[in-house]
Amino acid sequence: MRAAALMAVPALMALAGCGGAVSGDPASGGLSVSPGLVTIDTNCTGCNATSSSGGAVEQFTATQPDVIWSVSGGDAKSGAGTITANGQYTPPSYLTADRVQVTVTAALASNPNTKASAVLTVTPGFLQPLTPENAALGAGGQLTITGYVAEAGGTDGINYTVSSTATGSGGGQGTVVADPCVRSASAFTYCTATYTAPAAVSSTGAAYVVATIGSSSSRTATEVLLNQQGVTSSPMSHQTQQAAAPVLLGTSGGNDNDYDTQGNQIVDCCGGTLGSLIQNASGTQYLLSNNHVLAESDQAKEGDTIIQPGLIDDNCTPYIDGGAVTPVGTLTAWLPLSSSSTNADAAIAQVNPGAVNASGSILEMGAKQNGKLLAAPPGTSSTGGKGENAALNMTVAKSGRTTGLTCGSVSVLDLDVQVQYYRNCAETKPYLTKNYTNQVGIVGNQFSDAGDSGALVVDQSDAEPVGLFFAGGVDASGVSEGVANPVSDVLSELDTQVSGGPFTFVGGPDHAVSCLNYGNAAVTAAAESVLTGAETQRTEQAVMQAQKLVNPSAGILGVAMGKSSDHIGEGAVIVYVDQNRNVQAPATVDGVRTVVIPTTANAVALGAAPLTPFAAGAAPALPAAALRHAIALQQQIAGSLMQQNPAFFGVGVGQSYDDPSQAALVIYVDREQIPAALPATIDGLRTRYVIMNRLHVTRAYATGLQSRSRCMIQTAKPTDESDPLRSNKLSQPVRLKVH
């Protein structure tokens, strides 16, 4: 993903609706507004409904058609917020008080004197996720965590607690001590806390530092990977300006012109990751990242200055305006997104002499030393710098601007996917939706986030390049879903479309990467899901039908009621099969999915058989013949599936989570328009559904995309130093551009 877009007056923010009643005046001729009373948090994390662009909103309705909506009151500085012609309200992006009231009014178009109103109480919420969002610590390690509140001044503060879950339920390992919040009339309130890992770590696992504000439903968390190896890692080192040249890769960077303006104000800016180095046959070195990071989604000019860090990490202050950034390269070429002949999101910039580490070293890709992960080049010795092909279930690593070094696994191959692009950082000017084929899907908790766009994805076992990360999001289970261009496509297209090739990756001897793997909650989320009453009844009836399948002599040992991991929220019939035999169980029984679990007759008889196929550990390797058959089917039907059902924005091939011996069509479904029926099989092949927001060059979240700024506004030329909204050098809200 491209990195956050720092915005002066944020357009995206989340709301926490607390309900309310219909409001109207007896003299209003029957006109009333609903909800009548509601409390809203500015910029809260995952609190309410979201607009089509990802921002959270509150929808008001009137009992009569053809009304004119207006808002009044609100904050002395930031105003009352805005409301559309159809009654969709967006609050101001920040406050200068702990609580303000806004009046929403509907007036009849035919008689503007006939009015009805509703009253909103607006309170500050989180302005951005905690910094850092993820980190790793060994026993006794410490981490400073910072949270920002969408308030300048005031008295609101952040409450920090340690938990075993991101939602704050259940106690967690370690302790957290909060410092007094820092408040200013010209910058957003921020509150830091120090987390200390337990003195002993018995096994690698996660602890969460959860932040809340008062009684608000807004909450956000940092996931800390506690590990027995004593590794300390934080993404913050990837976001700051590197102290001295030559800079390392896997760090924040972008185009010095990647910002939007209104008048003389810079209202937002973007950035991403300077992922790796490539070189041509003559040895000339180039930075490799995404088109949307270096070339602004086709909007840039050849010769533009490429900087480290990106503007999002320097208060949206360009180098040419005195920003504290380092010019590291010159934009040379890019694969045009607008061209139907390109199948990768890539751009290159010729390196400025001495500006970038010539060995291609990437932050934290190397060995551990005194608890720290050293920088190291990618592995290139076994492929001559051409990289490897991805394989299903391959463990991969990436080092990116936002989440640092993280590892996940290849979960989808041969992925056809649609990705949305915009002309500006604020994503108010659509550019195009590009269809990609043969992409690589990657899954893993905290694997990626906005700002990681451009990171090099490598095989964990040898650090050989596998993919160029360019898009992603979080599915409805809270698991990161990423998409990468295969490096073979990236290099071959650069070779054919850019002069000076052939290109190869700059690197060194193959070596293993010390993976920071935050896990994969996809299967556990299914186990924790709650089935509806109707779904429970449907599944129970199927279990009764499935009793007829039980035949120990044929290898089917028993059946039970369970839950599907291929489609979370669906029930499933668990079919226990003899683990010593090759038993083919049906994919469905009476229209209900089956979960196939190899076990023993004794375990079934004692009630000790597992409830998921993954209880015993990693999934078995998928038979090559099954994978080939699934890919052949995908190539025949993927395009027609997405054309026939607009909710489908991606179709690839992976492994069934319900029956790991079988391949599955992996289908990405727009969570805003989930079809009433999602078939359990297509042309005899199992299906696995990933429910999430559509992929675009800002991260796609299952929950609302909140504004991500820590300060208020950036003016190109200060005009009134007494007004915090006009003074120079104040940051803007940060939003995330394509991963």
N, C-alpha and C positions, 0 to 999 in steps of 0.2 A: 504494500500500500504506500501511497504517497503520504507524506506526513501531514500533520495538522495544519489547518488554515487559521492563522491568527487573525481574528476579526475585530475591528474597532467597535462597532456596535453589533453584537452577535445576532444573527438571524435565527439560529437554532437554539432552542432551550427546552427543558422538560418541565412538566407540570405534575403536581401531586394533587389530584382532585379529591376532595373529602365529601362529596355528595351535596345535596341541597334540595330545596323544594321549589315548586313553580312560584314565580313572583309576578305580581301584577297589581294595578290600582283598580279599585271598583269603577272609577270613572274612565277607564281605558277602553271601554267598549268591547270587553271580552279579550283584549290582547294581553298576553302574559308571556314571560320568558322563563325558560328552564335550562340549567338549574338556577334556582334563585339565590342560593348561598353556596359558595365554594371557596376552599382554601387552596392556593397554588404556590408551589415553590419555584422560584426562578432557577433554571439550569439544574434541576435535580436529576439524579441518576436513576433512570428507568422507572418513572413514577406514573406516567399517564399515556394516553393515546399519542400516536405520532402522525405527522403529516407525511405526504408523499416523498418529501425530501429528507425525512428522517427526524425532523424536529418534533418535540412533543407539543401538543395543543390541547385546548379545551373547546369542545363544540357546544355552542348555544343554539337553542331553537326557539321559535316564536309560534304561538298558537294560530297566527294568521299569516298568510303568504304576503309577499311583496312588502317587506319591511326594510328600513334603512338602519344599519347597525352603527353604533358609535361607542367610544369609550372615553371616560373622563376620570379625573383624580389621579391617583398613583403617586409616584415618587417625584420629589422636587427636581431631581437632576435627570433621571432616566425616563420619566414620564409614565404614562398609563399602559404602555404596550400597544398592540395593534389588533384590529379585528377585520376579517374579510367580509365581502358582501354576503357571504352565506353563513356568517356567524361563527367562524373559526377564530378563536382568540389565541394570541401569543403574548406572553407577558414581557415586560422589559427584561433585558439580559442581566441586570444587576440592580441593587437598591443602595440607598445611602442611609436607610433606616431599617430597623429590625422587622417592621411590619407597616404596610400601607394598604389603603383600600382603593379599589377601582370600581367604578360604576359602569356596567354594560347596559346600554339602552337600545331598545328597538322602537322605531317610529314608523307608523304606517306611511307608505309612499304616497298614498292618496290623500292623507290628512296628517302631516308631520306633527300636529299638536296632540295626536293620539299616541301615547307612549307607554311603554312598560320597561322595567329595569331589573337588573340583578346586581348583587353586591359580591365582589371578590375580595378576599383578604390575601395579599401577596406577601410572601416571606422569602428570605434568601435561601438558596439551596446550594448544592455543590456546583462549582464552576467547571471542574474537570475531575477525572479519576485521580486517585492518589498518585503521588510521585515518590518512588517508582511504583508501577502497577504490579511488578513481580520482581523477585530477587531470590538469591540462594544464600544460606548461611550454614555454617557448621556449629557444633556445640559451643555455646557461650558467645556467639557472634552478635554484633549489633548493627542495626540499620536505622537510619534517620528517614522518617516518612513525613511528607508534607501534603496537606490538603488545603485547597482554596475554596472560599465561600464567595458567592456572587453578591458581595456587599462591600462598599467602601465606607469604612467607619463602623458605627453600630456597636452592639455588644454580643452578637451571636458568636458562639464558638463551636468547635468540633469535639465530639466525644469519641475517644478511641478505646476499643476493647479487642481482646484476643479471642479468637473463636476457631472451631474446627471446620467451619463452613463459611462461605462467602456471604451468607445471609445473616450471620451472627448467631445462629442457633447452636448451642453447645459450647462448652469451654474448650480452649485450645492450649497448645504448648507455648511456654514462654511468657514474658511480661511486657507491658507497654507503659511508658510514662510520658505524659503529655507536657509540653512547655506552654507558657502563656501565649495566646494568639497575638499576632502583630497586626495592628490596625492603622489605617491611614485614610485620609480624605481623598487621596489621589491614586490609590492602588487597592486592589481587592485584599480582603482579610485573608491571612494564611495562618495555619496552625500546624506546628510540627510536633512529632512524638518520636521517642526512641524505643524501638523494639529490641528486646534481648532474647536470644534463643536460649532454650533450657541448657543447663550445665552438662547434660548428657543426652545424646540423640540415639535412641535404640534402633530406629530404622528410618529410612528415607521416607518422608511424607510431608504434607503441607500443613502450614498454620496460616491463619488469616488475621490480618489487622483490619478490623471493620470500623468504619467511621460513620457516625450519625450526627444529626443536628436536631437538638430538642426533641419534640414529639413528631417531627416530620417523618414521612415514609421514605425520604431520600436516604440512600446509603450507598457506600462504595467501599471497596476493600483492596488491600495489597495481599497477594499470595506469596508467602515465603516458603521456599523449598528447603526444608531442614534435611541435611544430608550427613551421613556418617563419614564421608570422605573429607569433611572440613573445608569444602569449597565455598568461597565467598565471591558472589557475583552480583552486580547491579547494573541495570541498563543506563544509569546516569552517566557512566563513563563514555557511552556511545553518543550522548547528546551534547556534550560540552565542546567548546573550542579546544582543540588539542594544543598543548602548551608550546610545542615547537615542531617545525617541519623536520623531516617529511611526515605527513599524516598517515595514519593507518586506515584500513578499509573497515567496513561494517559500521560506519559512523554517519552521523547526520550530515546531510548536504543537499544541494539543489542549485537551481538557476537563480542568479542574483536579481533577475527581473520577475520572479514568480510571486507577484502580489497584485491585488486589486486596489483601485483607487476610486474615491469619490471627491471631486474637486481637488484640493491639495492634501487630502488625507489618504493614508494607506489604511484601508479598512480590513484587509485580511491578507494572509500570505501562506505559502505552502512549502513543503520540503519532503525529503525522503531519505533513502540510504545510498551512500556511495558504496556499492556492493563489492566490486572486484576490479582487477586489472586484466586487460587483454593486450596483446601486441600483434603487430602485423609481421610480414616476412622480413622486413628490414629492421625489426626490433623497436619500432616506435610504439610507445605505450599509451593506452587510452583507459580512462575510467569507464566502467560499464555499469549502467543502471537502467531504469525504465524510461521510455519516451515521456511518460507523464511526470516524471521527476526532473529530468534534465531538459527536456524539450517542451514542457508545458502542454502536453497533449497536442502536438503539432503547431502550437501557437508561438514557439520561440523562433529565434533567428540564429543562423550559423555564426559562430564567433562570440555568442553570449558567454559571459563569465560564469563559471561553475565555482561554487564556494563551499567551505566547510567551517562551521556547521551550516545547516540550512537556515533560512530566514526565520522559521518557526522557533528556533533556539537562540535567536538574537533579536527578540523584540521587534521583528519585522523591519529591521533597519538594514537596508542594502549596503553593500560594500561601497558603492559609489557615493552614498550619503554618510559615510563615516562609520558604518557598522563594524562590530568587532568580529569579523569573519575573515577567513583566509582564502584568497583566490587560488584554486588548485588546478584548474584546467579551463579549456576553451571548447565550447560545444562544437563538435565536428560533423556529426551526422546522426540520423535517426531513421528507424523503420516507420514509415508513415502509417498512422492508425487508419487514415482515410482510404488507404489502398486495399483492395480486395486480395492483393497478392502477398500481403504480409500476415504472418501468423504468430507474431511475437511483439511484445511491448518493450522495445529496447532502444537505447540511445548511447552514443559514446562521446567522450570529450578528451581531446588530446591533453596529456598531463603537462602542466607547467614544469620547467626544469627544476628538479630538486624538491618539488612540492609534495610528492606522494611517495611512500615507501616503495622502492623499486622492486622489492622481492614479492610484492603483492600481499604482504602480511595483513591478516584480518583480526580484529580485536577478539580475544578470548578463544581463538580457534586452536591454540597450542596446548602444551603440557601444563600441569599444575605445578606451581612453585610457591611454597609458603602459603598455601591456601588460595592463591590467586591463579587465574588462568592466563597464560601468556598469549601474546599474539603469534600467529603463524600463517604462512601462505597456505592456500589450498593444495591438495595433492594433485600433481600432474604427471608423475613419473611413469605410471602404467598406461596412460592414454596419449602421451605426447601433447597434453594441454587441450585435448578435445572433449574431455569429460565422459561420463557414463550415462547409460540409459537408466531410468528409474525402474524399479521392480516393486510389485505389490508387497506391502508390509515392510519394505526397506526402511530402516531407521535413518532419518536425515537430520541435519543440523543447519541452522542459519544464524548469522550474527547481524542484527539489525538495529536501527536507530532507537526504536521504542521499547522492544522487549529484550534486547541484548542477545545473548547466546541461549538458544532454546532448541529442543529436539522434539520431533514428532515422528509420524510414520506415514509412508505413502499409502493412501487409502483408496485412491481412484486413479485408474489409467484410462487413456484414450478418451479424455473428457472433452465433450463439446460444450461450450459455455458462452453465455452472453454477458458482456461487461459494459457498463455505462461510463461515458466520459463527458467532461464538461469543459467549457472554454475558460472558466474562472475558478478561483479557489473556493468561492462561496457556493459553488454549484447551483447558481441561479440561471446559468446560460448553458443549456444542453448542447453538446457537440455531436456525439453520435453514440450508438450502441454497436459494439463490434462483436462479431461472432468468431470465436476461436475454436480450433479443432485440435485433438491429440494433446490436450494439456494434462498436467499432473496435479492431482488433488492430494492435499496433505492435511492430516488431522492431529490434534493434540492440544491439551489445555495450555493456554498462554503461549502457544507456538508463535503467534504473530499478532500485530495490531497495526493500526494506521501509523504510517511513518516508517514501517519496515519495507515498503516498496523499494525494489532494486537490490535487495539482499541476495547474496548467492546462496543457493541451497546445495549442500554437499552430502555425500554418502558418509554417514558417521564412522563407518569402519575404516575408510581410507582417505577421507576429505576430498575425494574427487568430485568436481562439479557435476551436479545433476540438473538443476533448474535455476531460473531467474524468477524470484518471487515478485508478483505484481498485483495480486488482488486477494481479498479474503474477507472474513467476517466472523461472527459468532452465531452458532445455530441455536435453536430453541432450547437446547440442553446446556447452553453456556460453554460449549466446546469450540475452540478456534478451528475454522475451516479455511485453508489457504489454497491458492492456485498458483502454479509456477509454469513458465514456458520451459519446455525441454531445452537444455543447452545445445543440443544438436541442431535444433531449429534456429536458435538465436545465432549461432556461429555461421550456419550455412546461409541464412538470409543476409547477414552482414557481408559475407564473402561475395554474394551475387549482387547486392544492391549498393555496396559502399566500396569505393576504390581503395586500393592499398592492401587488400587481403592476400592470402588467407589469414584469418585471425585465430589465435590460440590463447588460452588462459595463461597468465603468469603465475607460476607456483613453484613447488619444490617436491621433495620426496613424499610419497603417500604416507599418511599417518592417521591414527585414530583421533577422533574428537572426543573430549571429555564431556559427554552429553549432560545437559541440564534438562531432564525430562519431567515435566510437571504432570504427566499421566494423560489418560484419555477417559473422560467421564461418560462417553456415549453409552456404554452398556450399563454402568451403574445408574445413570439417569433413567434408563428404561425401567430398571428394577424399582426405583423410587417413585415412579409415576403412579398416579391414582387413576384407575379406570372408572369411567362413568357407569351408572347403574345399568344402562342399556347395553354397554359393551361387556360388562360382567355377565349379564344374562346371556348374551350371544355366545360368549366364550364357554360358559357352563354347558350350554346345549351342545356345542361342538365337542366338548370333552366326553359327554355321554355317547355321542356318535363314535368318537375315537376309540371307545372301549372295544369296539368290534375289531380293531386293528391288532390288539394284543395277541401275540402268538410267539412265545419264547423259542419254539423250534425254528421260526423264521427270523429270529433275532430282534423282535419288537417285545421289549420286556414290560412295558407299562406306559401309562399316560397320566397326565396331571394338568392342572390349570396353571398358566403362566402369563408372561407378558412379552410382547415382541420388542426386540432391539432394532429390527429393521424399520419399524414404524412406531416410534414411541407414542404411547397412548392407546395402542391397540392391544387387546388380549391375544393370547396364543395358547395352543394346545402343546404342552410339553410331551414329546415322544422319546422315551428312553430306549436306546438301541444297544445291542451287545457290542461292547468296545473291541472285541476280538474278531468281529465279522464286518464285512462291507455291506451294510444294510441301507437300502434306498427307501427312505420314508417319504410320504407325499408332502408337497409344499403347503397344502391347505387341507383342512377337514371341514366340510360343510361351510366353506367360504372363509374360515378362520385360519390364520397363519399357523404353521407348526414351528416349534423350536426343537431341534434334534440334538439330543445329548447322549454321547457314548458313555456307558457305565457298565456296571455288573449287576447280575440278577440279585446278588446278596445285598448290594447297596439299595436297590429298589425295594426289596422286601423289608429292610430295616428302616426305610424312610430316610436314608442317608445320602441319596443321590443328589447331585447339585441341581440348582435351578437355572443355571445358564451354562452354555458351552464353554465359557471362558473361566469358569471357577477353578480349573486346574492349571491355569496359566495362559501363555500366549496361544493364539490360534494356530492350528496346523497349516502347513503350506497348502495352497490351493492347487489341485492337480492341473498340470499344464494344459491338458485337453479341455478341461472345463473353462479355463481362462480364454483359450483360443476361440472356443465356441461363443462365449459371451461377447468377445470383441467383434467377431464377425456379425453377430446380431445387432450390436450397438451401431456399427457402421451402416447397417441397412435401415435402421428405424429412428436413430437419434433426431435427425432433422425433422422428420414427419411428426414425431412426438411433441417437439417444441412448437411446431406450427399448429398442430391440432389443439394443444392446451397451452394458452398463453401464460399459465402459472408456472410452467416448467421452464427454467432458464439454464439448466445444465443437465446433461445425460452422459454418464461414463460407466466404467466397469470396475467393480470391486468384489470384495468377499462378503457373503451374507453373514450378518452377525447372528442370525437365528440358526443357520446351518453352515458352519464354516467349511464344510466339505464341498459347498456349492458356491458358484459365482453368482453375482447379483448385478442387475442394472441399478446404478446409483443415480437417483434423480433428485435434483435440487429444485425445491418448490418455494415459490414466493409466499411468505407467511401472511401477506396481506390479502391473498386470494386463493386460499387452499381449496381445492376442489372438494365437492361433497363426497366423492368416492375416489380412493387411490388404490388401484388394483394390487393384489398381493403378488401376482405374477403377470408377466407380459410375454407372450409367445413361449410359455413354458419355463421362463427364467424368473427366478425370485427377484423382487424389487426391494431396494433400500432407499428410504426417503430422508433427505436432509432439508429440514424446514428452517428457513432463514430469510432475511431480507435479500433483495437482489444485490449482486456484486457490482460495485462501482468504485471509482477511484477515491472514494472515502470508504472507510470500513463499513460493512453492512452488519448491523446488529439485530439480534432478535428483540432486544429492548430498544427504546428510543435512542437515537444518536444525540447526546447532549453536547452543548457548546463546550469547547475545551480551552478557555482562556484563563489567564491568571491575573490579568490587569485590565485596563479599560480602553484606552484609545491611542492611536498612533497618528500624529499629524506630521506631515512632511515639513511644514513651516509653522512653528508655534506662533499663535496670535494673541493669546491671553493666558499668561502663566498662572493666573489665579484660579482658572477654571480647570478642574482635573480632567475634564473631557476635551480640553483643547491643548494641554501641555504636551510637549514632545517627550519621547523616550518612555512612554507608558505602553505596556504590552496590550495586545488584543486577545479576544477569545480564540483558543486554538481548536480547530476542527481538523479532522483527519482526511487526507486525500488518499486515494487508492492505496491499499496496503503498500 
